Amino acid sequence: MPSSNDDKKSRYAAALFKNLFERKRKGRQFKKFAAAFEEFQDQLGALDGLTTAMQMLERLGVVNDPGAVTLLSKDT
């Protein structure tokens, strides 16, 4: 899985192509693309965080503990 730094680099690289979308309509398309890419990056970052948390729970030997799921919940 690529790191969040790789994702950021990809988004920044995509921004270099903004001049291809110079007309108003194309500019709006680019903004939509950039917003969707940012959301995608955020989702990948969340998945990376969850993976890291699971690895940490495994290293601590508590991954099968019933309370471990609570640690990963957004509601806590």
C-alpha positions in Angstrom: 0.0 0.0 0.0 1.4 3.4 -0.9 2.1 5.8 2.0 0.2 9.0 2.6 3.3 10.9 1.5 3.1 9.1 -1.9 -0.6 10.1 -2.1 0.3 13.7 -1.4 3.0 13.7 -4.0 0.4 12.3 -6.5 -2.0 15.1 -5.7 0.6 17.7 -6.1 1.7 16.2 -9.3 -1.8 16.3 -10.6 -1.9 20.0 -9.7 0.9 20.6 -12.2 -1.6 19.7 -14.9 -4.0 22.5 -13.9 -2.9 24.6 -16.9 -4.4 22.0 -19.1 -7.8 23.0 -17.7 -7.4 26.8 -18.2 -10.8 27.5 -19.7 -13.6 28.2 -17.1 -15.4 24.9 -17.7 -12.1 23.0 -17.6 -11.1 24.8 -14.4 -14.3 23.6 -12.7 -13.5 20.1 -13.9 -10.1 20.3 -12.4 -11.4 21.6 -9.1 -13.8 18.6 -9.0 -11.0 16.3 -9.8 -8.7 17.8 -7.2 -11.5 17.6 -4.5 -12.2 14.0 -5.4 -8.5 13.2 -5.3 -8.2 14.9 -1.9 -11.1 12.8 -0.6 -9.5 9.7 -2.0 -6.2 10.6 -0.3 -8.1 11.1 3.0 -9.7 7.7 2.8 -6.3 6.1 2.0 -4.8 7.9 5.0 -7.6 6.6 7.3 -7.0 3.0 6.0 -3.3 3.4 6.6 -4.0 4.6 10.2 -6.3 1.6 10.8 -3.7 -0.8 9.5 -1.0 0.8 11.7 -3.3 0.6 14.7 -4.0 -3.1 14.0 -0.3 -3.8 13.7 0.3 -2.0 17.0 -2.4 -4.0 18.8 -0.9 -7.2 17.4 2.6 -6.2 18.7 1.1 -5.5 22.1 -0.6 -8.9 22.0 -4.1 -7.4 22.6 -5.6 -7.7 19.1 -8.0 -10.4 20.2 -9.0 -8.6 23.4 -12.7 -7.6 23.3 -11.8 -4.0 24.2 -9.4 -3.7 21.3 -12.3 -3.0 18.8 -13.3 -0.1 21.1 -9.9 1.5 20.7 -10.4 1.6 16.9 -13.9 3.0 17.0 -14.6 6.6 15.9 -17.1 6.9 18.7 -14.6 6.8 21.5 
